[in-house]
Amino acid sequence: MDRVALRGLKARGHHGVFEHERREGQDFFVDLVLGLDTAPAAATDDLTRTVHYGVVAEEVTAVVEGEPVDLIETLAQRIADQVLGHDLVQEVEVTVHKPQAPITVPFTDVSVTITRRRP
């Protein structure tokens, strides 16, 4: 299976279990690795035979900016479900980064990574 990767998609969301996270929002970053067969697109040079990563980026941004959830695990699942809605995508790895998580000790990043496949 071939891979198409999008890294560092940035969107502002209002996710988290604390009231101030929901009220003020914060930046989230998303990395995606999509698994699909790119051979038909490569052979024909036809965008319709692959996944349009610009469209995927816009859809993922809309999910992050959309309805708030408590957990980034839930957000990652919603993103995976959205991406797997593209017929050609057979698998997706989603990493959601929350670099402004409410942690009381110094840290660089908090992230959750999930992998989902079509049945």
Secondary structure, DSSP 8 states (H G I E B T S, - for coil): -EEEEEEEEEEEE--SSSHHHHHH-EEEEEEEEEEE--HHHHHHT-GGGS--HHHHHHHHHHHHHSS--S-HHHHHHHHHHHHTTSTT--EEEEEEE-TT---SS--S--EEEEEEE--
